[in-house]
Amino acid sequence: MKTKTEFYQSYFETLQKKGFTVQPSTSPDYVADIYHRDKLIAFFTKNDMVMKNPFVEVQDKLMDRIQTLAKSTAVACGICSDKPFDEETAAKLPNSLYKINEHNGVVLACKQHPLFDYVLSTYRCDEKKNPIQRQYFYNKEDAFESFATRSGLINEKRLFSETDLKVIYAGLVKMRTVDNDMTQDDLNSVERLVDKIEDIIPELQKREKALDFSWLFGSMERGIERE
């Protein structure tokens, strides 16, 4: 889960499918209002909490269901559910934050969250040591990558984004299937690159298999037509 927007969309869609109604909140304190059978039973707050409406009677099992759906959706979206730091070695910061690492004035920190488990962030410090330019992450790999590039541990110009890799992958798959002038060494190199990108983005493997099947089926049809 790279952004909370992804979670909101998945969670609210799930609630709708389960018989709840979700509407934009009229209060600045909440993200959304949650209804059940035309009764406003709960609010989703800007602090990412599900809060029961104190002015109506709501069954506990109904609230438990809403909470469970929120948690399961967050897990499905790829939240950081394993503690990414050691409390004995990580430095304790204000506001229940733990500093995981610091390099070149960039800090990698983490805070436990009741819904998203562990929310990570990277930020710089101003002259008074106050955090500035903070970026939040709900996935450990994204947070660690951000810290590595922002702090200069890794040269960002030498990295490919996920979008870049998908474009390269599509080109490699096409090259592998339509380029008849490639040597065996070239094909082996392409295969290694395809496998490496699939390890990074596993969903491409399923898509590539489907594309290969479609290509094979089309070739079979053309062969039948020629006969």
Legacy VTK file of the C-alpha trace (Angstrom):
# vtk DataFile Version 3.0
C-alpha trace
ASCII
DATASET POLYDATA
POINTS 227 float
0.000 0.000 0.000
1.807 3.088 -1.200
-0.842 5.642 -0.268
-3.823 5.872 2.023
-5.951 6.704 -1.005
-5.478 3.124 -2.224
-6.661 1.825 1.122
-9.657 4.168 1.245
-10.825 3.087 -2.190
-10.478 -0.632 -1.424
-11.992 -0.369 2.043
-14.991 1.726 1.068
-15.685 -0.503 -1.934
-15.568 -3.538 0.370
-18.006 -1.917 2.792
-20.407 -1.178 -0.057
-20.265 -4.808 -1.207
-21.010 -5.980 2.346
-24.221 -3.944 2.580
-22.937 -0.710 4.105
-23.227 2.746 2.560
-20.264 5.088 2.550
-20.613 8.809 1.921
-18.188 11.745 2.096
-18.361 13.220 5.561
-19.844 16.660 6.152
-17.522 17.097 9.141
-13.922 18.299 8.680
-12.847 15.768 11.325
-13.840 12.709 9.317
-13.030 11.223 5.924
-16.300 9.349 5.486
-19.621 8.521 7.140
-20.642 4.859 7.319
-24.329 3.928 7.176
-26.155 0.653 7.734
-29.808 0.405 6.774
-29.988 4.207 6.397
-28.632 4.752 9.905
-25.357 6.608 10.475
-23.464 4.147 12.647
-19.800 5.135 12.371
-17.224 7.590 11.114
-13.843 7.016 9.509
-11.611 9.671 11.022
-8.688 11.579 9.541
-6.511 9.684 12.017
-7.502 6.469 10.203
-9.734 5.154 12.937
-13.247 3.751 12.819
-15.287 5.618 15.436
-18.736 4.550 16.584
-21.502 7.144 16.353
-22.207 7.911 20.034
-25.712 9.243 19.322
-27.231 6.034 17.962
-27.475 2.483 19.232
-25.107 0.213 17.309
-24.564 -3.470 17.952
-21.017 -4.397 18.946
-20.870 -7.181 16.363
-21.630 -4.650 13.636
-18.768 -2.418 14.758
-16.494 -5.456 15.034
-17.356 -6.339 11.445
-16.446 -2.848 10.228
-13.159 -2.963 12.143
-12.326 -6.434 10.826
-12.987 -5.364 7.246
-10.718 -2.352 7.734
-7.892 -4.500 9.079
-8.212 -7.205 6.429
-8.290 -4.578 3.679
-5.150 -2.927 5.041
-3.352 -6.277 5.104
-4.511 -7.052 1.557
-3.165 -3.657 0.450
0.304 -4.611 1.709
0.736 -2.700 4.970
3.874 -3.177 7.047
2.681 -5.818 9.526
6.102 -6.972 10.785
7.899 -4.669 13.205
10.700 -3.105 11.111
12.864 -2.065 14.073
14.314 -3.357 17.331
13.073 -1.383 20.342
16.332 -2.067 22.184
18.521 -0.543 19.472
16.203 2.006 17.796
16.323 5.513 19.230
13.072 6.692 20.831
11.782 9.968 19.392
8.902 12.244 20.502
5.314 11.262 19.661
6.012 7.513 20.057
8.315 7.450 17.026
11.347 5.194 16.687
14.347 6.195 14.597
15.497 3.255 12.504
18.357 4.973 10.678
19.856 8.364 9.817
22.262 9.382 7.068
23.197 12.731 5.511
20.532 14.517 7.548
17.727 12.172 6.420
15.883 10.127 9.044
14.002 6.854 8.625
11.423 6.537 11.411
8.502 4.321 12.348
5.391 4.527 14.505
2.953 1.816 15.496
-0.597 2.345 14.270
-3.761 0.552 15.472
-5.007 -0.042 11.924
-1.977 0.112 9.631
0.320 -1.686 12.145
3.537 0.195 11.365
3.651 3.492 9.495
7.104 4.511 8.316
8.353 7.908 7.243
11.427 9.626 5.896
12.218 13.271 6.569
14.920 15.892 6.860
15.580 18.102 9.853
15.762 21.880 9.853
18.309 23.926 11.815
16.265 23.423 15.002
16.077 19.644 14.457
12.394 19.806 13.561
11.151 17.326 10.915
10.507 18.805 7.462
9.607 17.323 4.065
8.176 14.218 5.724
6.952 11.422 3.462
4.806 8.577 4.832
4.916 4.934 3.792
2.777 1.922 4.667
5.073 -0.598 3.019
8.533 -1.319 4.447
10.256 -1.816 1.083
8.994 1.543 -0.224
10.133 3.321 2.943
13.601 1.781 2.910
14.009 2.604 -0.788
12.966 6.207 -0.139
15.492 6.513 2.683
18.284 5.031 0.576
17.689 7.461 -2.301
16.902 10.571 -0.233
19.964 10.102 1.964
22.272 9.415 -0.967
23.079 5.806 -0.054
21.855 4.883 -3.542
22.019 7.034 -6.665
18.373 7.499 -7.667
19.368 8.103 -11.294
20.603 4.516 -11.490
17.249 3.057 -10.403
14.277 2.075 -12.542
10.760 2.856 -11.341
8.024 0.218 -11.481
6.594 1.969 -14.538
10.017 1.875 -16.212
10.337 -1.845 -15.504
6.896 -2.596 -16.948
7.782 -0.785 -20.172
11.112 -2.611 -20.410
9.391 -5.909 -19.631
6.826 -5.456 -22.396
9.616 -4.732 -24.857
11.595 -7.796 -23.795
8.576 -10.091 -24.084
7.835 -8.738 -27.558
11.460 -9.100 -28.576
11.502 -12.686 -27.372
8.452 -13.668 -29.406
8.835 -11.749 -32.685
12.562 -11.148 -33.204
13.804 -14.100 -35.291
17.314 -12.694 -35.692
18.307 -13.106 -32.049
21.130 -15.504 -31.221
20.803 -18.070 -28.463
23.024 -15.941 -26.214
20.745 -12.960 -26.828
17.673 -15.061 -25.973
19.311 -16.287 -22.778
20.092 -12.701 -21.778
16.501 -11.649 -22.440
15.210 -14.595 -20.396
17.394 -13.605 -17.448
16.128 -10.022 -17.588
12.492 -11.173 -17.866
12.928 -13.474 -14.858
14.572 -10.702 -12.840
11.754 -8.229 -13.534
9.133 -10.895 -12.698
10.846 -11.405 -9.331
10.457 -7.684 -8.660
6.886 -7.423 -10.012
5.335 -10.919 -9.607
1.972 -9.990 -11.160
3.695 -9.589 -14.532
4.324 -13.317 -14.643
0.604 -14.134 -14.738
0.011 -11.432 -17.323
2.903 -12.631 -19.469
1.580 -16.193 -19.399
-1.805 -14.970 -20.575
-0.172 -13.005 -23.374
1.877 -15.984 -24.425
-1.246 -18.160 -24.523
-3.088 -15.621 -26.638
-0.158 -15.421 -29.047
0.018 -19.212 -29.290
-3.722 -19.515 -29.853
-3.570 -16.903 -32.606
-0.710 -18.760 -34.302
-2.700 -21.984 -34.187
-5.695 -20.274 -35.818
-3.546 -18.836 -38.596
-2.066 -22.285 -39.210
-5.547 -23.795 -39.542
-6.585 -21.064 -41.980
-3.556 -21.769 -44.214
-4.429 -25.455 -44.332
LINES 1 228
227 0 1 2 3 4 5 6 7 8 9 10 11 12 13 14 15 16 17 18 19 20 21 22 23 24 25 26 27 28 29 30 31 32 33 34 35 36 37 38 39 40 41 42 43 44 45 46 47 48 49 50 51 52 53 54 55 56 57 58 59 60 61 62 63 64 65 66 67 68 69 70 71 72 73 74 75 76 77 78 79 80 81 82 83 84 85 86 87 88 89 90 91 92 93 94 95 96 97 98 99 100 101 102 103 104 105 106 107 108 109 110 111 112 113 114 115 116 117 118 119 120 121 122 123 124 125 126 127 128 129 130 131 132 133 134 135 136 137 138 139 140 141 142 143 144 145 146 147 148 149 150 151 152 153 154 155 156 157 158 159 160 161 162 163 164 165 166 167 168 169 170 171 172 173 174 175 176 177 178 179 180 181 182 183 184 185 186 187 188 189 190 191 192 193 194 195 196 197 198 199 200 201 202 203 204 205 206 207 208 209 210 211 212 213 214 215 216 217 218 219 220 221 222 223 224 225 226
